Structure formats: structure tokens, C-alpha cells
Amino acid sequence: MTGWKTRLSKVRAELAKRRLDAGILNSWNSLYYLTGMRPIQARSGSFDPMPLLVSPDKKEPVFVPTEAFSKAVELEHKNVKDVRPCDGPEKWSKVADVLREWGLSEGRIGIEAQYLSSTHMEMLRQKVPRAKFEDSTDIVEKLRMIKDPEELAFMRKAAWITDKVVETIAKDILRPGVTELYVAGEIVRSCIEYGAEDASFHPQVFSGRRGFLLNVSSSEKKLEKGELVMLDFGANVAGYRTDTTRCFVLGKALAKHKEASNIALKITTNAIDSIRPGVKASAIHRRALTDFRRFGYSGYCRHYTGHGLGLSTWEKPLLREFDHTRLEQNMVIAVEQGLYFPDFGVRWEENLIITKNGTQNLFRFPTELVELDF
């Protein structure tokens, strides 16, 4: 992971701007974004953090990993020089020791509260009872919204893999008689086969009536001839993720399939066409809501019109009425909308880099309802 010094300097600057004496970065994505570290706990979604302490001045950041991970830090992450291994709850004693060394036992300390359990927060407060802790979750999250060239390269590769997987699944896997979960498993296998670390998230494969439920892929529901099938998944390359939805019919599409597909695609495309730097995220969603009403489907909108992409599949900004973030060049966002009925659902989803004048689509697989012959 490159950019350690640049990203660290930006975090320092934001801490200083907010008049915070130090920051404790405790989310796995923040740790990876700054240092390139992704221990097994990060991949498993553990709530037991390895804190990284950062000062707004030139003090060396201090990392408190587990004893088990400390050897990997020593050998593979030499950019972090002050490493103090510790297991269990005593990690917060180590954190308290650092704050006292820095003269901050009564200081204003930023924490990523959204990613710190109440149990860990209470342990931290007990160790440094006079410190004032302030939620600073958004410091690194805001930095992550704007992608640098290395990040964009990872996402372009992830998009290329995503396209290849869609082609492979459509050609070799989608057929009557297989379960949704079988298809999901083949998506994961294909992602890795084409060079990804994993799928972005557990693939959602919805067939027929389960397209209305928008639940997880079923281990029991088998694909049937004549059904519309939605594939919602992405590929993970070096931690950076894509997220697409493409739709197929096992046989000939019915008139209702085609009509719903065309309307869902038009709503999604109109939302994309309204994206450019300076536009608020909320405005994109309002455009979609307008189209739902215009096409006679008022009340059918069941989810947001999109979201940021990067180290998480669902990052800020959210294309929703309550998120007024102004879109900026080199943000990467997913744009998606669909229509859902008791017997089927259809959705289209594109991933876009925001450019100086509009957007660049990361995907090449067409947004059209593909009929598969059997």
C-alpha cells in the first residue's frame, strides 16, 4: 500500500483542524487505508480492534497489535515503527500509557465511535478517565471517498474481473435445476479464479419470486425455466470492491419482464446522466423518485439509488434523500434501481468514476435483459 506519508499527513491535518490532541483509529478499513495492514480479524469482521494512535504533530504513530500479528508487522509493514504488542483488554492500558507519554491524559481524543463497541469504549474510559473522547469516524471515511490513482487501478481490475464472472456464470452456470446458493458459490470461485481475493460480499442470486424478497441466496430454491434471475455481486481486489447487478431470463422473457426491465434501466440511466461534480448525492435519489412517479410506479422505490464504493461495498456518500454530500471528481459510486413484484424483480447497477464533466463506467457487460436458451 503506497501513500502512507501522504495519507498520514492528511489525518494529522484534520486532527489539528478539529483541535483534537490525538486520534485513535480503531476501524479495520482505516488501519488498512493508512498502513496496508489487514489481519485475519479484519477479514472476519472482528469487533476486537488493534488501535493505531496518531498525533496531529510529528510524533511517531503508535500501533497496538496482538502478539500473533506483531511479527507480520515487523517483517511486512516497516512503515509503522512504534509497535507495542498486547493481547486482551490490556491493549487499552497500552493506549493509556501512550496518551500519558504524550501528555494527553486529559486531552481531546478522537475515536471512530461507529466501529468501537460499548464494552471497549468503557474499558478505554476507565483507563483514561479524564480524557475527552469525541467521535471522529468521518475523518478517514471522508479521505477514502476520493480515490487516488492506485485505488482506481485496483477498482478497474475488480471491474474487469466482475465482467468476466458475469460472462462465465451466464454461459456455464445459469440453468434450470441448480440452486441459488450453488450459483453464488460459483460466483465466488470464479472471482478468485480470475484474480480477485474474494467476492465483495456474499453474492445475491434471486430467481423468480425471490426477486421480490431481496434476501440472501437460497440453498433450497432451484432456478426454473422461464424465470428472471438477478445476479448481485462484486469482486474484491486488494481490498477494493465492485458491486453490480445483471439480469437474465432462463428462456424467453415475458412482456412484463421486458417492460419492468426497461423502466428500471431508464430510472437508473437517468440517475447516472444527472451525476457530475458539485451535484448533491440527495439530488440523484430525488431524480430517481421523480422517475418512479413519472412512469407510474410511485411508492415502488424500495432502496437508495446508490452508494460509494472502495474498501467497503457500501461507503459514503449514499445516494439518498438525507445525504447532501457534494459529489467530487475521483469518487467511485454504484448507481442502482429496480422494480420488484410478487413474482419477480429486476434491477440494474453500474459502477462509475466521477470525472471532471460526468462519469466513466467501469463495466463493459451490457445492461440488457439477456435471454438464455435451453
C-alpha positions in Angstrom: 0.0 0.0 0.0 1.5 3.3 -1.1 0.7 6.8 0.1 1.4 6.2 3.9 3.1 9.5 4.4 0.5 11.5 2.3 -2.5 9.9 4.0 -1.0 10.2 7.4 -0.3 13.9 6.9 -4.0 14.4 5.8 -5.2 12.7 9.0 -2.8 14.8 11.1 -4.1 18.0 9.4 -7.7 17.1 10.1 -7.0 16.3 13.7 -5.3 19.7 14.0 -8.2 21.5 12.2 -10.7 20.0 14.8 -8.3 20.9 17.6 -8.0 17.3 18.7 -4.9 16.3 20.6 -4.8 12.8 19.2 -6.8 10.3 17.2 -7.3 6.6 17.9 -8.0 4.8 14.6 -9.8 1.6 15.5 -11.7 0.5 12.4 -10.1 -2.1 10.2 -10.7 -0.1 7.0 -8.9 2.9 8.5 -6.0 0.7 9.6 -5.7 -0.7 6.1 -6.1 2.6 4.3 -3.2 4.2 6.3 -0.9 1.2 6.7 -1.8 -1.6 4.3 -2.4 -4.0 7.3 -5.3 -6.5 7.1 -5.0 -9.1 9.9 -7.4 -12.1 9.9 -9.5 -10.2 12.4 -10.2 -7.6 9.7 -11.3 -10.2 7.2 -13.6 -11.9 9.7 -15.2 -8.6 10.9 -14.0 -8.9 14.5 -15.0 -6.1 16.9 -11.8 -6.6 18.8 -9.6 -3.7 17.4 -5.9 -3.1 17.2 -5.7 0.6 17.9 -3.4 3.0 15.9 -2.7 6.2 17.7 -2.0 9.3 15.6 -0.9 12.8 16.9 -1.5 16.0 14.9 2.1 16.9 15.3 5.2 14.9 14.3 5.1 12.2 17.0 5.6 8.7 15.6 2.2 6.9 15.4 1.9 4.0 17.8 0.3 0.7 16.9 -1.0 -1.8 19.4 -1.4 -5.2 17.6 -1.9 -8.7 19.1 1.2 -10.7 19.9 0.3 -13.0 17.0 0.1 -10.2 14.4 3.2 -8.3 15.6 5.7 -10.5 13.7 3.9 -9.7 10.4 4.0 -6.0 11.3 7.8 -6.3 12.0 8.5 -8.1 8.7 5.9 -6.7 6.2 4.8 -3.3 7.5 8.0 -1.5 8.3 6.5 2.0 7.7 4.9 1.7 11.2 7.9 1.9 13.6 6.5 2.1 17.1 4.8 -1.2 17.7 3.6 -2.3 21.1 2.0 -5.8 21.1 -0.6 -6.7 23.6 -3.4 -9.2 23.9 -6.8 -8.9 25.5 -8.2 -5.9 27.3 -4.8 -4.7 28.4 -4.4 -3.1 25.0 -6.3 -0.1 26.4 -3.7 0.1 29.2 -1.1 0.4 26.4 -3.2 3.1 24.8 -3.5 4.9 28.1 0.3 4.7 28.5 0.9 6.3 25.1 -1.6 9.2 25.9 0.2 9.8 29.2 3.6 9.8 27.4 2.2 12.4 25.0 0.9 14.4 28.0 -2.7 13.8 26.9 -4.3 12.0 29.8 -6.8 15.0 30.0 -6.7 15.7 26.2 -9.4 15.8 23.5 -9.1 12.4 21.7 -10.8 11.5 18.5 -12.2 8.0 18.2 -14.0 6.1 15.5 -17.1 5.5 17.7 -19.1 3.9 14.9 -16.6 1.0 15.0 -15.9 0.7 18.7 -18.1 -1.4 20.9 -19.6 0.0 24.1 -17.5 -2.6 26.0 -14.2 -1.4 24.5 -15.3 2.2 24.9 -15.9 1.7 28.6 -12.6 0.0 29.1 -10.9 2.9 27.4 -12.7 5.5 29.6 -11.7 3.6 32.7 -8.0 3.7 31.7 -8.1 7.4 30.8 -10.9 8.8 32.9 -10.1 12.5 32.4 -9.7 12.4 28.7 -12.5 13.8 26.5 -13.4 11.4 23.7 -15.1 12.8 20.5 -16.5 10.8 17.6 -14.2 11.3 14.6 -15.3 8.4 12.5 -15.7 10.6 9.5 -12.1 11.8 9.3 -10.7 8.8 7.4 -14.1 8.0 5.8 -14.1 11.4 4.0 -10.5 10.9 2.8 -11.5 7.5 1.4 -14.3 8.9 -0.7 -11.7 10.5 -3.1 -9.7 7.7 -4.8 -6.0 8.1 -5.8 -4.6 6.5 -9.0 -3.5 3.3 -7.2 -7.0 2.8 -5.8 -8.6 3.5 -9.1 -6.3 0.9 -10.7 -7.4 -1.7 -8.2 -11.1 -0.9 -8.9 -10.6 -1.1 -12.6 -9.1 -4.6 -12.2 -12.0 -5.6 -9.9 -14.5 -4.3 -12.6 -12.7 -6.3 -15.3 -13.0 -9.4 -13.2 -16.6 -8.7 -12.4 -17.4 -8.6 -16.2 -15.6 -11.8 -16.8 -17.5 -13.5 -14.0 -20.9 -12.4 -15.3 -20.0 -13.8 -18.7 -18.8 -17.1 -17.2 -21.9 -17.5 -15.0 -24.3 -16.7 -17.8 -22.6 -19.1 -20.2 -21.8 -22.1 -18.0 -23.7 -22.0 -14.7 -27.2 -20.4 -15.1 -29.5 -23.3 -15.9 -32.8 -24.8 -14.6 -32.3 -27.1 -11.6 -29.3 -25.5 -9.8 -29.9 -23.7 -6.5 -29.3 -20.0 -6.0 -26.6 -20.9 -3.5 -24.8 -23.1 -6.0 -24.7 -20.1 -8.4 -23.5 -17.9 -5.6 -20.7 -20.3 -4.8 -19.6 -20.4 -8.5 -19.5 -16.6 -8.5 -17.1 -16.6 -5.6 -15.0 -19.4 -7.2 -14.8 -17.5 -10.5 -13.9 -14.2 -8.8 -10.8 -15.9 -7.3 -10.0 -17.8 -10.5 -9.9 -14.6 -12.4 -7.5 -12.9 -9.9 -9.6 -11.4 -7.1 -9.1 -12.1 -3.4 -12.7 -12.9 -3.0 -16.2 -11.7 -3.9 -17.0 -8.2 -2.5 -19.8 -9.7 -0.4 -21.8 -13.0 -0.3 -23.4 -12.9 -3.8 -27.1 -12.4 -4.0 -28.8 -14.7 -6.5 -32.5 -14.2 -6.8 -34.8 -16.3 -9.0 -38.4 -15.8 -9.8 -40.5 -14.8 -6.8 -37.4 -14.4 -4.6 -36.5 -11.3 -6.6 -39.3 -9.7 -4.6 -37.8 -10.6 -1.2 -34.3 -9.2 -1.8 -33.0 -11.7 0.8 -29.9 -13.9 0.7 -29.3 -16.6 -1.9 -31.3 -19.7 -1.0 -29.8 -23.2 -0.5 -33.2 -24.7 -1.4 -34.7 -22.6 -4.2 -33.8 -24.0 -7.6 -33.8 -22.0 -10.8 -36.7 -22.8 -13.1 -37.2 -22.3 -16.8 -38.9 -19.1 -17.7 -37.8 -17.3 -14.5 -36.0 -14.0 -14.3 -32.7 -14.3 -12.4 -30.9 -11.4 -10.8 -27.1 -11.6 -10.0 -25.9 -9.0 -7.5 -22.2 -9.3 -6.6 -18.8 -7.8 -7.0 -15.1 -8.7 -6.9 -12.5 -7.7 -4.3 -9.0 -6.7 -5.5 -6.5 -5.7 -2.8 -9.4 -4.7 -0.6 -11.2 -2.6 -3.2 -14.7 -3.7 -4.3 -17.1 -3.6 -7.1 -20.9 -4.1 -7.0 -23.0 -5.0 -10.0 -26.5 -6.3 -10.8 -27.3 -8.0 -14.1 -30.4 -9.9 -15.0 -31.2 -12.9 -17.2 -34.2 -15.0 -18.2 -34.0 -18.7 -18.4 -35.7 -18.9 -21.7 -37.9 -16.3 -23.3 -38.7 -13.1 -21.4 -42.3 -12.3 -20.8 -43.8 -8.9 -21.8 -43.9 -7.9 -18.1 -40.2 -8.8 -17.7 -39.3 -6.6 -20.6 -41.4 -3.7 -19.5 -40.1 -3.7 -15.9 -36.5 -4.1 -17.1 -36.8 -1.2 -19.5 -38.3 1.1 -16.8 -35.8 0.1 -14.2 -33.0 0.7 -16.6 -34.4 4.1 -17.6 -34.6 5.2 -14.0 -31.0 4.0 -13.4 -29.7 5.6 -16.6 -31.4 8.9 -15.9 -29.8 9.0 -12.4 -26.4 8.3 -14.0 -26.9 11.1 -16.5 -27.5 13.6 -13.7 -24.2 12.9 -12.0 -21.3 15.4 -12.2 -19.0 17.1 -9.7 -20.9 19.6 -7.4 -24.2 17.8 -7.5 -25.5 16.6 -4.1 -25.9 12.9 -3.5 -29.5 13.5 -2.4 -30.4 15.1 -5.7 -29.6 11.9 -7.6 -32.0 10.0 -5.4 -34.7 12.7 -5.8 -34.3 12.3 -9.6 -35.0 8.6 -9.3 -38.1 9.2 -7.2 -39.3 11.7 -9.8 -38.9 9.0 -12.5 -40.8 6.4 -10.4 -43.7 8.8 -10.2 -43.4 9.7 -13.9 -43.5 6.1 -15.1 -46.5 5.3 -12.8 -44.7 3.4 -10.1 -44.9 5.9 -7.2 -44.2 4.0 -4.0 -42.3 1.2 -5.7 -38.8 2.6 -4.7 -37.5 0.2 -2.0 -33.9 1.3 -1.6 -31.4 4.1 -2.2 -30.2 4.9 -5.7 -26.6 4.2 -5.0 -23.6 4.4 -2.7 -19.9 4.9 -2.6 -17.5 2.1 -3.3 -14.0 1.4 -2.2 -12.7 -0.6 0.8 -16.3 -1.2 1.7 -19.0 -2.2 -0.7 -21.3 0.3 0.9 -19.4 3.5 1.6 -20.4 7.2 1.8 -21.8 9.1 0.1 -25.2 7.5 0.0 -27.4 8.5 -2.9 -30.3 9.0 -0.5 -32.5 12.0 0.4 -30.7 12.6 3.7 -27.1 12.6 2.4 -26.3 16.1 1.0 -22.6 15.3 0.3 -21.5 17.1 -2.9 -20.0 14.7 -5.4 -16.4 15.2 -6.4 -14.1 14.1 -9.1 -12.5 10.6 -8.5 -15.3 9.4 -6.2 -16.4 5.9 -7.2 -20.1 5.2 -6.8 -22.6 2.5 -7.6 -25.9 3.6 -9.1 -28.8 1.1 -8.9 -32.5 1.0 -9.1 -35.1 -1.7 -9.7 -38.7 -2.8 -9.7 -40.0 -5.6 -7.5 -43.2 -7.6 -7.9 -44.6 -10.6 -6.0 -43.4 -13.0 -8.8 -40.1 -11.4 -9.9 -37.7 -8.5 -9.5 -35.4 -6.7 -11.8 -32.5 -4.3 -11.0 -29.6 -2.7 -12.9 -26.4 -1.5 -11.2 -23.4 0.3 -12.6 -20.1 1.4 -11.0 -18.8 4.8 -12.0 -15.8 7.0 -11.6 -16.9 10.6 -11.3 -14.9 12.6 -13.9 -14.4 16.3 -14.5 -17.6 16.6 -16.6 -19.6 13.5 -15.8 -18.8 9.8 -15.2 -16.8 6.9 -16.6 -18.5 3.4 -16.4 -16.2 0.7 -15.0 -18.2 -2.1 -16.5 -18.5 -3.4 -20.1 -21.1 -6.1 -19.8 -24.3 -4.7 -21.3 -27.3 -3.6 -19.3 -29.8 -5.6 -21.2 -32.2 -8.4 -20.2 -30.4 -11.5 -21.7 -32.5 -14.5 -22.7 -30.7 -17.8 -22.2 -31.6 -20.7 -24.4 -32.2 -24.3 -23.1 
